[in-house]
Amino acid sequence: MAVTASRLGSAPITLDWSHLLVRTGGDSQAFQEAWIKLKSRFHAQDVGFYQSPIDPEISQVEAAVDLAEQLIKKGVFKDCLFLGIGGSALGPISLLSALKEKCKTGIRFHFIENPDPLEWKSTLSDLRPESTLVCSVTKSGTTFETMAQTLLALEWLGRERWKTHLVAITDPKQGDLRLFAQQEGIPSLSIAPSLGGRFSVFSPVGIFPAALAGLDVQSFLNGAKQVRDYIEKTPVEKNPLFIIGDVLIQQYSKRSVHVCMPYSTRLRSIGAWFVQLWGESLGKDGKGFTPIAAVGATDQHSILQLLRDGKDDKVTCFLGVDDVQDPVHLPASPVMPDRKSYPAFKILENCSLHDLLNIEYRATSLVLTKQGRPHLSIRLDQLDERSIGALYYAFCVLTAFTGTLWGMNPFDQPGVEEAKVYIRQSLNDDKSEVVEESIAVQRLRGDRSNQNWES
């Protein structure tokens, strides 16, 4: 009988793919070829995430933790304004959201991803520059959305605070943000060139805000390392992550929509992080899965009907947590003067909110199973740094292997880069149009005081 559930060695994470419908042990030769190709990229340092849990040069863990500790000791900062977009924001957002109860320093984080003027003004209206640390994150050092926000933040802080209230996280050598930080003496951290944005949570992009929040960064990396250790020791044809990737490819022609549905509000943002990782890595060469983020039990009341009886083009990935520190036990049903019994209260006796959430998950899983709709589950032992590190790393490896097995490069994003070129062109063109329009207006007015305008 084929194995369809497995714990990833000593890592606090368990996978169950018994309801994916397609049974496969994997094509051993195809798996070997894909894994050899992928590992060659790891060893050539073309792709860095795989080594990040064991290579401090990639993770920059010491520099990130040291800087965070220095800033905490100052006792000045009550807030951190975090500027980034895509992988430069989704990793730290989902990490801090998942471990909210474990954040110890009391620093409040405010993430601004979108260059939306209303959001910008609203966020800054609640902050004070003297007690706010601004963290600007862009791997390239030229991301227009983040650079625009950084310009505004510099003006808001005032020049006298640049060197004490701003941190830059960017490429170690290239880009405008790196050059600016060097010239102005602004504290900075480096993102290894081998780390793509959506794989950068194991770099200062994720590690610095985690340390600034007081999380156990070493435990976070250890969770990732334990998954890596399992992968290194497990034959490729028996690796659950590789098998799942293969099964999803096999079902692609019929089921190309993938729903990430954690049964934990704290893991909601992991769904958004997964959407970028899965969509941007595998959406190319005329192929790709369409990722959707949901959350249980909330979305049982929105998309469960669609998952059960809609078009059979979806695979659902459930995320869950086995143990929580306080499950919140429900009180006994109230005794009413007329001794009436309220069944809804009575049936919930001796239950907890955590129990109810897991019962909801099992019910949804059963609904899909009986309807022949494929799904898998990933269970974490508990919500802590080690488990979350293991989860991120498992998803990264799953993505990298699936793309490689599918015959594509899962680490580039040509569509995104093309859009950046058009944005740059448009910004330059718009400036030219503004200048030309101003010249025309001056000429029409006959304002001879601006004869040197064109020069």
N, C-alpha and C positions, 0 to 999 in steps of 0.2 A: 504494500500500500504506500503510495507516494506521501511524503511529508508535506503538509500544507500549513504548518505553523512552526515558528521557531523564535527562540530568544537569541538575541545577537551577542552570544558569549556572556561576558561579565557586564556588558552594557545594560542599563536599566530600561530596556525597550524590547517589546515583543511584537512580532508580525504574524498576522493570520490572513492567509490568502485562500482559504478553503472555499470561499464563495465567489471566486473569480471566474468560475465556469470552465474555462479552458485549463486542462491539465497538461503540464509539461515539466520535464526534467531539464529542459534546455538542450539546445544543440551544442554538445561539448566543444566541437571544433570552432563553431562560430563564437561561442563564449570565450574560448581561449584566445582567438585572434583579436576580438574586441578588447579583452582585458590587457593583452600584451601591447596593443596599440595605445591604450589609455595610459598604462603604466610607463610607457616610454616617454610620454608627455610629462608625467609627474617627475620622472628622474631627470629629464632634460630641463626642468624648472620652467617649462613653458606654461604649465598649469600648477598653481601653488596650493590650492585649498587642501589637497590630500595630505600634504606634509605639514600643514599649519599646526596641528595639535602637538607635533613633536619637534618642530623647528622654530625656535624663538626668533630667528632672523626674519621669518615670514610673518609670524603672529605679532611680533614687536610687543610681546606681552610685558616685558620688564619696563620698557619706556612708557607704555600706556599706563600701567599701574603706578609707576613713580610720579608721572605728571598728575594723575588723578589725586594721589595722596598729598602732593604739594598743595594743590588747589583746595582740597578739603581742609587741610591744616590752617589755611588762612582764615577760615571761619567767616569769609565775606559773602560767599555765594548762597543765595536762597533758591535761585532759579538757573536753569540752563536752557538757552534758546538754541535749538539744534537745527541747523540749516543743511538740507540735503534732499535728494530726490532719487527715486528708484532704489537700487541696492544700497545706496548711501543713507537711506532712511528706514526702509522696511525692516532691515535686520535689527537695528537697535530699538525701533518701535515695538516690534513683536517680542523681542527679548525682555524689555522692561515691562511690557504688558503682562507677559506670562509669569513673571516673578515679582509682581508689584508688591506683594506682602513681604518679600525678603529685602526690599530696598531699605537701607538703614540710615543713610546720611540725611534724609529729609529734604534733599535738593529736588525741586520740582522740575520736570522736563517738559518742554514745549516744542513740539516738532512742527516745523513749517516746511512742507514738501512743495506745495504749489505756489507759483508767483501770483497769488490772488490778492489784490489790494485790500479787499474787505477783511480777509483772514489776517493779513499782515497788521492792519491797524487795530483789529480787535485783540490780537495776541499781545501786541506791545502796550496796549492801553492798561493791561494788568501787571506790567513789569516795570521795574526801576533799573536804570542802567548801572547804578552803583553797586547793585547786589545781583546782577545777572552776568553769567558767563555765556559768551556766544561761541558756539562750536560750528565752524564752517567745514563741510565735508564734500569734496569732489575728487574722484580718482584722477581725472584728467587735469584738474586745476583750471578748467575753462568752461565748465557746465554753466550755460547762460542763466538758467533759473537760479542756481545757487549763487553765482557771482553777482547777480542783480540784488539778491537778498543780502549778500555780504556787504555790498556798497551801502545799502540802507542801514544795516546794522552798524557799520563804521561811523556813519553820520550820527546815528542815535547814541552810540557810546561816547563819541567825542575823542579826539586824538590822544588826549592824556590817558585814556584807558585802554588803548589798543594793545599795549604790551602786557597788560595784566588781566584783561577781561575777554581776550579772544584766543581761541585755539584753532589752528588749521590742521586738517587731516587730508593729505593729498599725496600725489606721486613724490618720491624722494628727490627727484632731480628736475622734472619738467613741469610746465604749466604756469599760468599767471599767478595762481594762489601760492605756489611754492616760491616763486620769485618775490612776490609781495612779502611773504613771511620772512624770507631771508633778509630783504632790504630793511624791513621795519623791526626786526628782532622779535617777531611774534612767536610764541611757543608753537611747536608743530610736531606732528607724528606722521609716519610714512605708511602708505599702502603699497605693499610689494607689487611691482609691475606684473607679476604672474597671477595676481588675484583679480578676477573680474568683479565688478560691482555687486552682482547678485550672489557671489560666493565669498563676499568680504566680511561676513559676520565674525569670522575667526581672525580678524585683524583689528587694529585700533578703531575701525568703524563700529564694531560691536563691543570690543573689549574696553575701550576708554569710557564710554558712557556706563557700562556695567560696573567698572571699578569706581566711577564717580558716584554711582548710586549705592555703593557698598556691597555689591554682590561678590560671591566667591568665584573669581575669574579662573583660578587654577582648577577648580572643580568642573567648571564649564568646559575647559579644554580637556580635562580627563574623561568626561563623558564622550567627547568626540574621539579621543584616543582609543577608548575601549571598543568603539565600533570599528575603528581602523584595525585594531589588533585582531578582531574577529574576521574581518575581510582578508587580512594577510594569512590567516591560518586555515581558512575554509576553502575547499575546492570550488572553483568557479561555477561548476555545474550544480552545486548544492547551495550556493549563496542565495538567500531569499530575495535580496534586493535585485540581483541579476535575473532571477526567475520571474519576478513580478514585472520587471521592465520588458522582458521577452513576451510575457502573456499580454501586456498592454499593447505591444506592437502587433501581435497576432490579431487582436480584436479591433485594430485601428480602422479598418475599412467599414466596420459596422458601428463601432462605439468610439467616437473621437472626442467626446465631452467628458471631462474628469472633474468631479465635485469633491473638494476637500472640506470635510464637515467635522470639525472637532466638537466633542461633547464636553465643552469647558469654555466658559466665557473668556477665561484668561488666555486661551489659545486662539481666540478669534483672529487676532492679527497675524498669527502664523499662516492662516489661510491666505491673507493678502500677500505675504512674503512668498508663499508657494506659487501663487498665480504668476508672479513675475519670473520666478525661477523656472517653472515648467513651460510657460508660454514663450519667454524670450530665448530660452536655451534650445527648445525643440521645434519652434515654429519657423521652419525654413525649408528650402529645397522642395516646395510644394507639399510638405508634410506638416504635421504638428497636431497637438492635442489642444482643445479649448478648455482651459482651467476655469473653474468657478469656485468661489469661496462661499461657504455657508456656515452656520453654527447650530448645534443641537443643544437643547431641544427646541429652541426658538423656531428654527426653519422647518420643523415638522409641520408647522402651521402655515408654511408658505410654499415649499417646493416638494414635500414628500409625495403629494398627489401626483406631481409631474414625474418624479423618480419612479413611482410605482406603475402608473398607467399612461404616461406620455410616451413619446417616441423612444424606442429601445436603442438609444445612441449614447448612453451614459454609463460610466463606472464611478462608483462612490468610494471615497477613502475616508473612513471614520478614524478620528483621533480620540483617545480617551486617557483618563488618569485613574489608576487603580486605587490609590490611597491619598487621602487629603488629611491635613493635620486636624481640622475640626469639621466633621461631616454635617454638623448642625442637625441634631436630633429634633424631631417634631414632638410637641407636647401631646399629652393625652387629650382626647376630644373633650370639650367642655360639657359639664353636667348642667342641663337646663332644669329650671323649676318644674316644668311639666313632664320631665323625663323623656322628652322626645329624642329619638335617635337620628343623627344626621350621617347617612352612609358615607358621604365623601370625606367627612372627618374621621369616621370610624376605620375606614380602610387604610388610612394613612398612619394609624397608630403604630408605634414601634418601628417607624421608618425614619430616614434622614433625607435631607436634600441631596446628598451624594448618592444614596441608594436610589432615589427617584430618578436622578439623572442617568444612572447606569441602566435602570429598568427601561427608561425611555430609549436609550441606545439599543438595547437588546430587542425591544419591540420593533424599532425601525429596521434593524437588521433582519428580523424575521419576516417583516412585510416584504422586503426586497427579495429575500431568499425564496419565499413561496411564489413570488411572481417571476422568478427566474431572472432577476436583475442583478448583474455582477457587482460585488463590493469586496473590500478588504478592510482590515482594521490594524491600526498601530496603537499599541498601549504603552504608556509610560508608567513606571513604578509609582512615581509621585511628581509633583511640580517642584523641582529644585534645579539648581544649576547643572548638575551632572546629567539629568534626564533631558533637559532642553538642549544641552550641547550634543548629546547623542542623537536627538531628533533632527536637528539642523544638519548634522553630518550625514546621517542616513539618507536624508532627502537629497543632499548634494551628490552623494555617490550614486544614488538611484538615477538622478538626472544625467550625470556624466556617462554612466554606463549605457543607459537607454539610448542616448543620442549617438554614442559611438557604435553600438550594435546596429543602430538604424542607418548607419552610413553617413552621418552628418557631423559637423563640428559643433558641439554643444556649448562652446565657450565664446563664440563671436555673436555679434548682433548687427549685421549689415544694414538692416532696415532702420534701426535706431540711429546709426552713424550717418546714414543718408539724410535723415530728417535734420540732424545737427548742421549739416552742410547748408541745407535750405534755410534754416533759421539764421545762420551767419550771413548768408547772402541777402536775406530779407531785411535783416537789421541794417546792413550796409546800404542797401537800396533805399530803405525808408529814410535814412539819414541824408542821402543824396537828394531825395525828393524834397525833404524839408528845406535843405539849403537852397535848391533851385527855386522853390516856391518863395522863399524869403527874398532872394535876389529879384525875382519878378515883381514882387510887391514893392520893393524899394524903387525899382525902375518906374513902375506905374505912378508912384507918389512923387517921382522926380526929386527924391531926397539925395542931393549931391553931397551930403555930409558922410555918405557911406560909399564913396567911389572905390575904396580899396577892399570892398566886401569880398569880391571874387578871389582876390589874392590870398 
